[in-house]
Amino acid sequence: MKKQVIEYAGIPVGIVVPDQDRLKFIAVKYHVHDLDEQHFRNADEVKLAIRDLLSRQQAQPIHV
């Protein structure tokens, strides 16, 4: 395992770095900060988590 940039919709949103036998996500964009320092098995799992997080954020109603 090696460090790797993670992109979402063509925009870099974080990196993953090896941490023992998993990958730790380090967020560099605010909208994915909820996933910061979470561990994943691989980069594809990180991308799925990002997609799910952003889908939930978009589904939340805006309160004024």
Stockholm file with secondary structure:
# STOCKHOLM 1.0

chainA/1-64         MKKQVIEYAGIPVGIVVPDQDRLKFIAVKYHVHDLDEQHFRNADEVKLAIRDLLSRQQAQPIHV
#=GR chainA/1-64 SS CCCEEEEETTEEEEEEEEETTEEEEEECSGGGGGGTTCEESSHHHHHHHHHHHHHHHHHSCCCC
#=GC SS_cons        CCCEEEEETTEEEEEEEEETTEEEEEECSGGGGGGTTCEESSHHHHHHHHHHHHHHHHHSCCCC
//
